[in-house]
Amino acid sequence: MPRADCGSVWLLLILSVFASSAARAFPIYYDLDRADTLRSCDQHRYEGRRQDAQQCYRDRLEQASGLEQADAAAALGDIRQANRLYRELAADSTDPAIKTHWANLYLQTHQVSDSEALFREALLYDPSWLPARIGLAKAMSEGFEGQAREALRQIINEYPENVEALLRLARIELELQNLEEARGLLDRALANIDDQGLPPLEIYALHAGANLLENKSMKVWTDRALRYNPEYGDIHAIPAHFYIITYRYREAVDLYQKAVELDPELATAHRDLGINQLRVNNVFAARYHLQKAYDLDPYDAQTVNTLRLLDDLDKMRVSSVDVPDENDPERMIGRVLIRLDREDADALEPYVVDLAIRAVQLFSKRYDFTLRKPMVVELYHDHDDFGVRTVSTPGIGLLGVTFGYLTAMDSPKARAAGDFHWGSTLWHEMAHVFTLEATNHRLPRWFSEGLSVYEEWNTGPLPNRELSLDVLSAIRDGQLLPIDTLDQGFVRPSYNGQVQVSYMQAGLICDFISRRWGHEALQIMLKGFAAGQTSSSVLTEAIGIDGAQFDVQFAENLQSLYGDLLESLDDYAAEVRQLSRSLQFDDWATAVALSRDLIRLYPQRVGEGNPYQTLAMALREQGHDAEALDVLLDWHALGGHEPEALLQLIDELRAAGRTEEAVPVMESLNWVMPYGTQVHRWLGEHYLDRQQAELALREFNALIGMQVDDLAAAYLGKAQAMRLQGDEPAARREVIYALESAPFYRPAQRLLLELTAGE
């Protein structure tokens, strides 16, 4: 099944051979310019009389003309005919209503960007046209754009009784967990629906979602909705969305299941049930409901993409590792299932296993939580496959995502060599598994992400604590959010780059708490959130101050850490430009001086454009090779991980006879770019010399997985490592493999003789 992206779904509409009466979501038409005859048909649908509604729409399709006829076709799900009718009406008209209704058809068929374009065209005809203004805000909110919130607020200020604007803004406030404000908006909408002849169903469903977020029973709202329409599946599906944004995927699955039981033709509920079954690793159930969703609505890119992914998922290789207790190797504390693309599996699996064992052992202690079911780790060499796996859409900007016990991420092959530190990403995501499951997913977004960033910095394979210059600028410009509203920076960002700023702020908060009050304070906070407490109450219990007081102390901490740098950021940027000019003119003395000053101002900057590598280059040009080597070692110690620089550093250290210093550099290179065969060979031989059998096995397994030219040497190394472990039968087997690859390989012959002596 082909993958569909946002730009190609309309092609599916044109080419689809499925029945034109496909069911989709449960539509509620709030636009007051809708024909009264159609609103009579709508009421049948709202009250659960599906067949009466369909017949009514068919009658209007045959008898009506113009916009009413096109709207009837859209209500019937006859997408091709509706699209044709809207196009014909729009050809010779500047009526904004036509473009607005046509844009709503694009929204109905999941074409968010195309719908935005049509809403904007309608507003060119009439900038005050309210349905287009609301539609544009609705389309923007589908893309989680922060501008939608302000646009809706402006509309409500001008039209305080507009039900659709009130409900759309209420959804956003619920996502931000501004429950009191959301309830107020819903109550205002409820007070206006009778006068406007609209159904209360979505209001009831959103109130139920608010109850869910407050850990209250949803029954009162569910009962009211089902009295109005006994088949209204969205009374469960809409609240389920709020389980998803709070990471509670298993509970969401239960609600979506109830939704499809009420309304078996609700395609969106089948889709979301299938996607979330997949997130909790129920692959068979996921396929069933996604296929059902596709049968009902073949135009939904999320459904199409996820079904296609399921076909690929079956082709991946699955392995497992049981994790022993460090203090009692006979006792297992968890199992990790590893799913890898076959072309990546042999090379990556030894390193994934190594990191998984260390992570499970460490996080079990740090968060006082033992895995209750196997953790699933998936790495994708195709970034679009990973995007579909996580949000059912290719092209996302994420590196990894965790759904409870399941973690999915890009493999190193999914991006350019060295583009990201895959070991650190996997460590970050595995930390999520423990913090989310230890609290039954009752964590605010900021604390969950903050803990994972904090673990990256303090326990992961990369010691890098660099904040980008954009993040530093946001700190300087006062763009950090109060801790009580920090989730908004993740869910509804209000400026470009705010999500990344919020990630770093959350990590800095957790790091500050740990340094000032100890890691135990973070554990207390974790338990407080699990009990349903707010950020302020959790802080008060853990460290004795509330959110407002914490914000003051946190700001003071940032000032102590970065104050001098923040005050001189403009000068820093100017000095970077000056350094670039000095390199253009081969002015190495100036380059050395400027690089040293930049390092003094901000020593943590080791990523792209860092002054360490520039300083090393300038020193080499002046003949100071040993000093350049020491500069690169400093860069590496702070978390520098650009692959080419690491390879050069390894070569120079080995050439200088400094092998012991080269080993940690080789280790760190494999967590960025694990496909360098020579590095694996050097490490394997080093660990054999040090009689570190497990680490040697990891390296030789990686070599064998990459199908290197010298397989015999790799099998021999593996045999020697197994002999060190006392497993001579396994060692003999690996020696035989070596001799199958190279029958006259003397080192293997000698080892086989030693292993079979006396037999």
Secondary structure by P-SEA (a helix, b strand, c coil): ccccccccaaaaaaaccccccccccccccccccccaaaaaaaaaaaacaaaaaaaaaaaaaaccccaaaaaaaaaacaaaaaaaaaaaaacccccaaaaaaaaaaaaaacaaaaaaaaaaaaaaacccaaaaaaaaaaaaaaaccaaaaaaaaaaaaaccccaaaaaaaaaaaaaacaaaaaaaaaaaaaaccccccccaaaaaaaaaaaaaaacccaaaaaaaaaaaccccccaaaaaaaaaaaacaaaaaaaaaaaaaaacccaaaaaaaaaaaaaaacaaaaaaaaaaaaaaaccccaaaaaaaaaaaaaaabbbbbbbbccccccccccbbbbbbbccccccccaaaaaaaaaaaaaaaaaacccccccbbbbbbbccaaaaaaaacccccccccccccccbbbbbccccccccccaaaaaaaaaaaaaaaaaaacccccaaaaaaaaaaaaacccccccccccaaaaaaaaacccccccccccccccccccaaaaaaaaaaaaaaaaaaaaccaaaaaaaaaaaaacccaaaaaaaaccccaaaaaaaaaaaaaaacaaaaacaaaaaaaaaaaaaaaaacaaaaaaaaaaaaaaacccccccccaaaaaaaaaaaacaaaaaaaaaaaaaaaccccaaaaaaaaaaaaaacccccaaaaaaaaaacccccaaaaaaaaaaaaaacaaaaaaaaaaaaaaacccaaaaaaaaaaaaaaaacaaaaaaaaaaaaaaacccaaaaaaaaaaaaccc
